[in-house]
Amino acid sequence: MKKCKDCNVEMIDGSLYGEPMFMDMEHDIDKFYVDIKTGDTTNFFGLKIDNPKRLELKVKVCPKCGKVELYINPAEIEK
């Protein structure tokens, strides 16, 4: 349960909708993700690139004032 800092009203779950910049076969059109750097690297055609952890971006909305907050599940960072 998350309360709006402005109204002190319980926020409700929402979802993002739109077209992400990059589409792939595993990506749902209504899900957006945040990449968190882990310090790990991987090889991509002989080049070392970052290998971040990708976490789903979640949304809460205040039904009174319309404030939108984005968050990730902090427990997913540890996995």
All heavy atoms as an XYZ file, in Angstrom:
635
protein
N       0.850     -1.178      0.000
C       0.000      0.000      0.000
C       0.891      1.236      0.000
O       1.774      1.375      0.819
C      -0.899     -0.024      1.236
C      -1.749      1.203      1.338
S      -2.995      1.120      2.622
C      -2.085      1.637      4.040
N       0.667      2.120     -0.936
C       1.431      3.362     -1.083
C       0.462      4.519     -1.016
O      -0.586      4.500     -1.646
C       2.164      3.351     -2.424
C       2.852      4.631     -2.759
C       4.337      4.440     -2.746
C       5.026      5.678     -3.240
N       5.629      6.429     -2.182
N       0.810      5.520     -0.217
C      -0.034      6.701     -0.111
C       0.589      7.863     -0.869
O       1.804      8.023     -0.876
C      -0.232      7.082      1.345
C      -1.089      6.079      2.089
C      -1.712      6.699      3.287
C      -2.679      5.693      3.886
N      -3.619      6.309      4.757
N      -0.250      8.668     -1.474
C       0.191      9.862     -2.180
C       0.759     10.847     -1.159
O       0.124     11.123     -0.133
C      -0.982     10.484     -2.930
S      -0.580     12.024     -3.778
N       1.938     11.373     -1.438
C       2.570     12.318     -0.515
C       1.835     13.653     -0.473
O       1.913     14.375      0.517
C       4.028     12.531     -0.910
C       4.873     11.303     -0.713
C       6.291     11.530     -1.167
C       7.080     10.238     -1.058
N       8.434     10.360     -1.586
N       1.102     13.980     -1.521
C       0.380     15.251     -1.572
C      -1.006     15.170     -0.933
O      -1.420     16.080     -0.221
C       0.228     15.728     -3.026
C       1.560     15.998     -3.696
O       2.536     16.268     -2.973
O       1.626     15.931     -4.933
N      -1.728     14.079     -1.181
C      -3.129     13.971     -0.753
C      -3.344     13.023      0.428
O      -4.432     13.006      0.998
C      -3.981     13.465     -1.913
S      -3.858     14.445     -3.394
N      -2.368     12.187      0.734
C      -2.482     11.155      1.760
C      -3.613     10.165      1.438
O      -4.329      9.709      2.319
C      -2.667     11.766      3.151
C      -2.275     10.786      4.238
O      -1.424      9.933      4.035
N      -2.896     10.913      5.404
N      -3.805      9.885      0.151
C      -4.805      8.932     -0.331
C      -4.063      7.713     -0.866
O      -2.979      7.845     -1.437
C      -5.664      9.572     -1.455
C      -6.598      8.561     -2.075
C      -6.432     10.761     -0.928
N      -4.653      6.519     -0.670
C      -4.010      5.312     -1.170
C      -3.952      5.328     -2.693
O      -4.956      5.563     -3.368
C      -4.773      4.069     -0.707
C      -4.102      2.792     -1.077
C      -4.819      1.565     -0.536
O      -5.566      1.698      0.440
O      -4.620      0.489     -1.121
N      -2.761      5.104     -3.230
C      -2.554      5.086     -4.678
C      -2.969      3.734     -5.241
O      -2.897      2.716     -4.545
C      -1.100      5.392     -5.012
C      -0.675      6.781     -4.558
S       1.018      7.167     -4.973
C       0.794      7.841     -6.616
N      -3.408      3.736     -6.495
C      -3.840      2.493     -7.139
C      -2.822      2.102     -8.214
O      -2.097      2.936     -8.734
C      -5.255      2.637     -7.746
C      -5.321      3.814     -8.729
C      -6.286      2.806     -6.655
C      -6.651      3.976     -9.425
N      -2.788      0.803     -8.523
C      -1.885      0.305     -9.561
C      -2.323      0.808    -10.918
O      -3.512      0.917    -11.208
C      -1.873     -1.228     -9.576
C      -1.153     -1.813     -8.381
O      -0.193     -1.193     -7.898
O      -1.552     -2.903     -7.938
N      -1.354      1.107    -11.745
C      -1.605      1.525    -13.112
C      -0.680      0.764    -14.039
O       0.059     -0.126    -13.609
N      -0.715      1.095    -15.300
C       0.214      0.478    -16.248
C       0.566      1.513    -17.304
O      -0.177      2.454    -17.549
C      -0.391     -0.766    -16.902
O      -1.520     -0.425    -17.671
N       1.723      1.333    -17.880
C       2.172      2.207    -18.951
C       1.712      1.621    -20.278
O       1.658      0.412    -20.445
C       3.700      2.315    -18.939
C       4.297      2.936    -17.694
C       5.808      2.793    -17.726
C       3.909      4.387    -17.575
N       1.393      2.484    -21.208
C       0.994      2.006    -22.518
C       1.631      2.896    -23.565
O       1.669      4.106    -23.414
C      -0.525      2.031    -22.695
C      -0.949      1.494    -24.028
C      -0.976      0.128    -24.267
C      -1.274      2.342    -25.068
C      -1.335     -0.370    -25.497
C      -1.634      1.850    -26.304
C      -1.668      0.495    -26.507
O      -2.007      0.000    -27.724
N       2.140      2.290    -24.594
C       2.770      3.049    -25.656
C       3.701      2.154    -26.428
O       3.715      0.944    -26.247
N       4.471      2.747    -27.281
C       5.417      1.984    -28.069
C       6.824      2.242    -27.566
O       7.325      3.355    -27.679
C       5.297      2.368    -29.541
C       3.964      1.986    -30.128
C       3.888      2.292    -31.600
O       4.928      2.457    -32.246
O       2.769      2.361    -32.105
N       7.458      1.220    -26.985
C       8.840      1.377    -26.547
C       9.752      1.668    -27.736
O       9.425      1.362    -28.875
C       9.179      0.017    -25.942
C       7.874     -0.655    -25.720
C       6.923     -0.089    -26.717
N      10.906      2.251    -27.458
C      11.852      2.577    -28.529
C      12.326      1.335    -29.265
O      12.474      1.341    -30.460
C      13.078      3.305    -27.960
C      12.858      4.769    -27.736
S      14.335      5.577    -27.114
C      15.497      5.325    -28.425
N      12.601      0.287    -28.525
C      13.138     -0.925    -29.129
C      12.168     -2.064    -28.913
O      11.732     -2.314    -27.805
C      14.493     -1.279    -28.503
C      15.502     -0.195    -28.667
C      15.829      0.628    -27.610
C      16.118      0.030    -29.888
C      16.753      1.643    -27.759
C      17.041      1.042    -30.044
C      17.361      1.853    -28.974
N      11.832     -2.738    -29.972
C      10.921     -3.878    -29.886
C      11.718     -5.157    -30.114
O      12.630     -5.187    -30.939
C       9.830     -3.783    -30.955
C       8.902     -2.604    -30.768
S       7.898     -2.730    -29.291
C       6.894     -4.130    -29.677
N      11.382     -6.179    -29.381
C      11.931     -7.495    -29.645
C      10.829     -8.510    -29.386
O       9.755     -8.177    -28.900
C      13.198     -7.770    -28.812
C      12.987     -7.618    -27.321
O      11.895     -7.959    -26.833
O      13.911     -7.176    -26.648
N      11.072     -9.738    -29.685
C      10.043    -10.772    -29.596
C       9.602    -11.028    -28.157
O       8.507    -11.483    -27.914
C      10.540    -12.072    -30.231
C      10.821    -11.947    -31.715
S       9.418    -11.339    -32.664
C       8.381    -12.770    -32.625
N      10.447    -10.726    -27.170
C      10.116    -10.994    -25.770
C       9.488     -9.786    -25.079
O       9.190     -9.832    -23.905
C      11.390    -11.396    -25.024
C      12.020    -12.650    -25.577
C      13.377    -12.944    -24.959
O      13.830    -12.167    -24.111
O      13.965    -13.952    -25.339
N       9.285     -8.688    -25.799
C       8.833     -7.449    -25.188
C       7.348     -7.220    -25.429
O       6.906     -7.189    -26.564
C       9.640     -6.278    -25.769
C       9.402     -4.993    -25.067
N      10.181     -4.586    -24.025
C       8.462     -4.038    -25.234
C       9.739     -3.422    -23.588
N       8.696     -3.067    -24.320
N       6.579     -7.085    -24.336
C       5.170     -6.719    -24.456
C       5.068     -5.231    -24.699
O       5.831     -4.443    -24.137
C       4.409     -7.067    -23.175
C       4.321     -8.574    -22.953
O       4.335     -9.308    -23.958
O       4.243     -8.996    -21.793
N       4.097     -4.806    -25.495
C       4.008     -3.395    -25.875
C       3.634     -2.511    -24.693
O       3.916     -1.332    -24.671
C       3.041     -3.199    -27.050
C       3.255     -1.821    -27.671
C       1.601     -3.371    -26.630
C       2.772     -1.699    -29.066
N       2.980     -3.066    -23.652
C       2.570     -2.235    -22.529
C       3.485     -2.384    -21.314
O       3.104     -2.042    -20.208
C       1.123     -2.533    -22.143
C       0.927     -3.966    -21.716
O       1.814     -4.795    -21.951
O      -0.127     -4.257    -21.123
N       4.682     -2.906    -21.510
C       5.640     -3.023    -20.414
C       6.902     -2.254    -20.760
O       7.403     -2.329    -21.868
C       5.976     -4.483    -20.135
C       4.808     -5.237    -19.537
C       5.203     -6.624    -19.135
C       4.006     -7.336    -18.535
N       4.314     -8.709    -18.211
N       7.385     -1.506    -19.796
C       8.619     -0.753    -19.945
C       9.594     -1.231    -18.886
O       9.186     -1.706    -17.827
C       8.357      0.747    -19.804
C       7.582      1.313    -20.953
C       6.204      1.177    -21.017
C       8.228      1.968    -21.978
C       5.487      1.687    -22.082
C       7.516      2.478    -23.051
C       6.143      2.343    -23.100
N      10.873     -1.098    -19.158
C      11.893     -1.656    -18.283
C      12.961     -0.622    -17.964
O      13.153      0.337    -18.700
C      12.556     -2.875    -18.954
C      11.575     -3.976    -19.233
C      10.869     -4.012    -20.420
C      11.345     -4.971    -18.285
C       9.951     -5.024    -20.677
C      10.424     -5.977    -18.539
C       9.735     -6.001    -19.729
O       8.818     -6.993    -19.970
N      13.653     -0.858    -16.849
C      14.786     -0.047    -16.426
C      15.995     -0.960    -16.399
O      15.928     -2.068    -15.857
C      14.543      0.547    -15.019
C      15.769      1.269    -14.513
C      13.346      1.457    -15.021
N      17.099     -0.534    -16.999
C      18.345     -1.296    -16.949
C      19.199     -0.764    -15.805
O      19.459      0.432    -15.723
C      19.121     -1.171    -18.255
C      18.506     -1.990    -19.376
O      17.666     -2.854    -19.079
O      18.874     -1.771    -20.531
N      19.624     -1.666    -14.924
C      20.470     -1.311    -13.793
C      21.850     -1.901    -14.043
O      21.984     -3.107    -14.287
C      19.880     -1.853    -12.475
C      18.521     -1.199    -12.226
C      20.835     -1.585    -11.318
C      17.811     -1.703    -11.017
N      22.864     -1.057    -13.975
C      24.226     -1.525    -14.213
C      24.659     -2.461    -13.091
O      24.457     -2.182    -11.925
C      25.185     -0.363    -14.322
C      24.955      0.448    -15.571
C      26.052      1.440    -15.807
C      25.760      2.160    -17.111
N      26.906      2.804    -17.645
N      25.278     -3.568    -13.491
C      25.737     -4.566    -12.529
C      27.255     -4.651    -12.464
O      27.796     -5.280    -11.570
C      25.203     -5.960    -12.910
O      25.691     -6.289    -14.212
C      23.689     -5.989    -12.909
N      27.929     -4.046    -13.420
C      29.380     -4.152    -13.503
C      29.818     -5.341    -14.333
O      30.993     -5.488    -14.657
N      28.887     -6.219    -14.684
C      29.187     -7.371    -15.531
C      29.277     -6.925    -16.990
O      28.618     -5.972    -17.397
C      28.100     -8.441    -15.414
C      28.058     -9.074    -14.043
O      29.082     -9.040    -13.338
O      26.990     -9.597    -13.668
N      30.080     -7.638    -17.752
C      30.169     -7.371    -19.185
C      29.951     -8.673    -19.942
O      30.058     -9.760    -19.395
C      31.544     -6.782    -19.576
O      32.565     -7.699    -19.192
C      31.776     -5.435    -18.915
N      29.627     -8.531    -21.199
C      29.449     -9.676    -22.074
C      30.085     -9.346    -23.419
O      30.367     -8.183    -23.700
C      27.953    -10.020    -22.232
O      27.829    -11.243    -22.952
C      27.192     -8.921    -22.941
N      30.311    -10.349    -24.221
C      30.883    -10.155    -25.553
C      29.773    -10.067    -26.585
O      28.859    -10.879    -26.606
C      31.819    -11.308    -25.924
C      33.137    -11.191    -25.202
O      33.632    -10.101    -24.966
N      33.720    -12.326    -24.842
N      29.874     -9.081    -27.454
C      28.936     -8.910    -28.556
C      29.762     -8.725    -29.812
O      30.331     -7.656    -30.038
C      28.032     -7.695    -28.293
C      27.007     -7.474    -29.357
C      25.921     -8.323    -29.474
C      27.124     -6.423    -30.248
C      24.967     -8.124    -30.449
C      26.181     -6.213    -31.232
C      25.093     -7.068    -31.335
N      29.879     -9.774    -30.585
C      30.715     -9.779    -31.788
C      32.140     -9.316    -31.489
O      32.723     -8.517    -32.202
C      30.106     -8.915    -32.895
C      28.819     -9.451    -33.433
C      27.628     -8.799    -33.183
C      28.801    -10.603    -34.186
C      26.432     -9.285    -33.683
C      27.619    -11.101    -34.696
C      26.434    -10.448    -34.440
N      32.681     -9.802    -30.367
C      34.054     -9.498    -30.002
C      34.246     -8.218    -29.208
O      35.346     -7.928    -28.766
N      33.172     -7.452    -29.012
C      33.252     -6.215    -28.232
C      32.690     -6.462    -26.833
O      31.672     -7.126    -26.685
C      32.452     -5.096    -28.893
C      32.883     -4.682    -30.288
C      31.866     -3.709    -30.870
C      34.256     -4.038    -30.237
N      33.349     -5.913    -25.821
C      32.823     -6.015    -24.461
C      31.789     -4.917    -24.257
O      32.063     -3.742    -24.492
C      33.942     -5.884    -23.435
C      34.788     -7.104    -23.315
C      35.692     -7.011    -22.112
C      36.444     -8.329    -21.997
N      37.264     -8.379    -20.802
N      30.591     -5.326    -23.841
C      29.523     -4.369    -23.561
C      28.969     -4.646    -22.175
O      29.123     -5.748    -21.635
C      28.395     -4.439    -24.619
C      27.778     -5.830    -24.658
C      28.894     -4.017    -25.983
C      26.526     -5.930    -25.486
N      28.320     -3.642    -21.581
C      27.694     -3.822    -20.275
C      26.604     -4.874    -20.353
O      25.908     -4.998    -21.363
C      27.080     -2.509    -19.786
C      28.119     -1.496    -19.370
O      29.239     -1.902    -19.015
O      27.808     -0.296    -19.395
N      26.444     -5.614    -19.266
C      25.386     -6.612    -19.165
C      24.500     -6.221    -17.982
O      24.647     -6.744    -16.883
C      25.992     -8.001    -18.973
C      24.961     -9.080    -19.083
O      23.863     -8.852    -19.574
N      25.294    -10.259    -18.609
N      23.573     -5.276    -18.183
C      22.761     -4.785    -17.069
C      21.649     -5.757    -16.694
O      21.314     -6.671    -17.446
C      22.166     -3.494    -17.619
C      22.061     -3.756    -19.081
C      23.241     -4.624    -19.432
N      21.084     -5.531    -15.516
C      19.901     -6.281    -15.085
C      18.687     -5.474    -15.528
O      18.611     -4.269    -15.301
C      19.908     -6.439    -13.569
C      18.724     -7.235    -13.053
C      18.808     -7.393    -11.557
C      19.795     -8.507    -11.301
N      19.702     -9.041     -9.962
N      17.739     -6.121    -16.181
C      16.557     -5.439    -16.712
C      15.361     -5.737    -15.807
O      14.984     -6.878    -15.621
C      16.277     -5.914    -18.127
C      15.123     -5.189    -18.777
C      15.144     -5.361    -20.254
N      16.238     -4.509    -20.765
C      16.680     -4.534    -22.000
N      16.156     -5.345    -22.867
N      17.656     -3.734    -22.374
N      14.782     -4.661    -15.245
C      13.648     -4.792    -14.331
C      12.431     -4.057    -14.882
O      12.554     -2.983    -15.467
C      14.003     -4.217    -12.955
C      15.214     -4.833    -12.276
C      15.527     -4.102    -10.987
C      14.996     -6.299    -12.007
N      11.255     -4.642    -14.657
C      10.019     -4.036    -15.149
C       9.695     -2.774    -14.358
O       9.767     -2.744    -13.133
C       8.865     -5.025    -15.016
C       7.561     -4.493    -15.565
C       6.414     -5.478    -15.405
O       6.644     -6.643    -15.063
O       5.273     -5.042    -15.619
N       9.341     -1.714    -15.063
C       8.943     -0.456    -14.460
C       7.464     -0.541    -14.124
O       6.640     -0.901    -14.963
C       9.206      0.685    -15.443
C       9.073      2.104    -14.954
C      10.026      2.375    -13.797
C       9.368      3.057    -16.092
N       7.116     -0.229    -12.876
C       5.726     -0.298    -12.413
C       5.222      1.107    -12.129
O       5.999      2.036    -11.969
C       5.643     -1.172    -11.181
C       6.101     -2.593    -11.475
C       5.956     -3.469    -10.267
C       6.529     -4.824    -10.564
N       5.569     -5.837    -10.682
N       3.879      1.247    -12.019
C       3.248      2.559    -11.886
C       2.204      2.539    -10.779
O       1.464      1.576    -10.641
C       2.546      2.951    -13.212
C       1.864      4.289    -13.090
C       3.513      2.940    -14.361
N       2.149      3.623    -10.015
C       1.065      3.875     -9.060
C       0.472      5.234     -9.413
O       1.190      6.161     -9.793
C       1.587      3.931     -7.624
C       2.019      2.596     -7.060
C       0.840      1.829     -6.564
C       1.319      0.595     -5.804
N       0.243     -0.253     -5.397
N      -0.862      5.363     -9.270
C      -1.568      6.589     -9.624
C      -2.456      7.010     -8.454
O      -3.142      6.179     -7.865
C      -2.445      6.386    -10.882
C      -3.191      7.648    -11.253
C      -1.618      5.881    -12.043
N      -2.437      8.309     -8.138
C      -3.320      8.842     -7.101
C      -4.680      9.130     -7.735
O      -4.770      9.901     -8.690
C      -2.743     10.123     -6.497
S      -3.859     10.888     -5.286
N      -5.763      8.517     -7.202
C      -7.081      8.744     -7.798
C      -7.639     10.141     -7.508
O      -8.563     10.586     -8.174
C      -7.959      7.670     -7.153
C      -7.267      7.327     -5.878
C      -5.808      7.559     -6.104
N      -7.041     10.856     -6.543
C      -7.557     12.185     -6.190
C      -6.903     13.298     -7.012
O      -7.588     14.116     -7.609
C      -7.336     12.438     -4.703
C      -7.960     13.716     -4.219
C      -7.868     13.839     -2.717
C      -8.522     15.144     -2.279
N      -8.411     15.321     -0.832
N      -5.556     13.315     -7.059
C      -4.872     14.416     -7.751
C      -4.277     14.012     -9.096
O      -3.840     14.848     -9.860
C      -3.780     15.012     -6.860
S      -2.330     13.958     -6.622
N      -4.207     12.694     -9.370
C      -3.685     12.230    -10.652
C      -2.175     12.089    -10.694
O      -1.609     11.811    -11.743
N      -1.504     12.266     -9.560
C      -0.050     12.123     -9.518
C       0.341     10.699     -9.908
O      -0.286      9.732     -9.499
C       0.449     12.421     -8.105
C       1.929     12.329     -7.944
C       2.317     12.699     -6.509
C       3.805     12.707     -6.360
N       4.173     13.167     -5.004
N       1.384     10.588    -10.735
C       1.870      9.291    -11.206
C       3.271      9.076    -10.654
O       4.113      9.957    -10.748
C       1.906      9.237    -12.747
C       2.517      7.940    -13.229
C       0.517      9.438    -13.319
N       3.506      7.910    -10.063
C       4.831      7.559     -9.556
C       5.298      6.276    -10.224
O       4.536      5.322    -10.349
C       4.808      7.368     -8.043
C       4.634      8.658     -7.282
C       4.855      8.497     -5.788
O       5.322      7.419     -5.347
O       4.555      9.451     -5.060
N       6.543      6.268    -10.653
C       7.159      5.090    -11.253
C       8.059      4.431    -10.218
O       8.715      5.119     -9.442
C       7.992      5.497    -12.471
C       7.252      6.273    -13.556
C       8.249      6.721    -14.623
C       6.164      5.434    -14.167
N       8.080      3.106    -10.200
C       8.933      2.402     -9.257
C       9.289      1.027     -9.807
O       8.705      0.563    -10.783
C       8.249      2.283     -7.884
C       7.062      1.345     -7.867
C       7.192      0.037     -7.422
C       5.807      1.761     -8.305
C       6.108     -0.824     -7.408
C       4.726      0.916     -8.299
C       4.881     -0.380     -7.847
O       3.815     -1.229     -7.841
N      10.275      0.406     -9.176
C      10.614     -0.980     -9.469
C      10.500     -1.754     -8.167
O      10.504     -1.165     -7.082
C      12.040     -1.123    -10.056
C      13.074     -0.556     -9.095
C      12.142     -0.472    -11.414
C      14.498     -0.831     -9.490
N      10.409     -3.057     -8.269
C      10.364     -3.902     -7.085
C      11.790     -4.044     -6.556
O      12.627     -4.653     -7.214
C       9.778     -5.259     -7.444
C       9.635     -6.166     -6.256
O      10.075     -5.855     -5.157
N       9.009     -7.307     -6.474
N      12.109     -3.492     -5.378
C      13.478     -3.539     -4.889
C      13.983     -4.947     -4.627
O      15.186     -5.192     -4.691
C      13.443     -2.718     -3.595
C      12.044     -2.379     -3.324
C      11.221     -2.760     -4.496
N      13.097     -5.892     -4.374
C      13.519     -7.278     -4.145
C      14.113     -7.878     -5.407
O      14.955     -8.787     -5.343
C      12.337     -8.121     -3.659
N      13.725     -7.387     -6.583
C      14.238     -7.896     -7.852
C      15.701     -7.498     -8.081
O      16.405     -8.141     -8.837
C      13.378     -7.392     -9.010
C      11.966     -7.929     -9.018
C      11.923     -9.416     -9.297
O      12.685     -9.885    -10.168
O      11.140    -10.114     -8.642
N      16.148     -6.417     -7.450
C      17.534     -5.974     -7.621
C      18.496     -7.007     -7.055
O      19.548     -7.275     -7.623
C      17.754     -4.602     -6.934
C      16.916     -3.541     -7.622
C      19.235     -4.211     -6.971
C      16.911     -2.204     -6.916
N      18.126     -7.628     -5.947
C      19.000     -8.577     -5.261
C      19.120     -9.914     -5.986
O      20.071    -10.637     -5.776
C      18.501     -8.805     -3.831
C      18.478     -7.548     -2.995
C      19.851     -6.914     -2.835
O      20.844     -7.653     -2.685
O      19.914     -5.670     -2.882
N      18.160    -10.246     -6.821
C      18.160    -11.564     -7.493
C      19.260    -11.669     -8.515
O      19.685    -10.808     -9.142
C      16.818    -11.837     -8.155
C      15.741    -12.104     -7.149
C      14.457    -12.432     -7.872
C      13.347    -12.719     -6.897
N      12.105    -13.036     -7.556
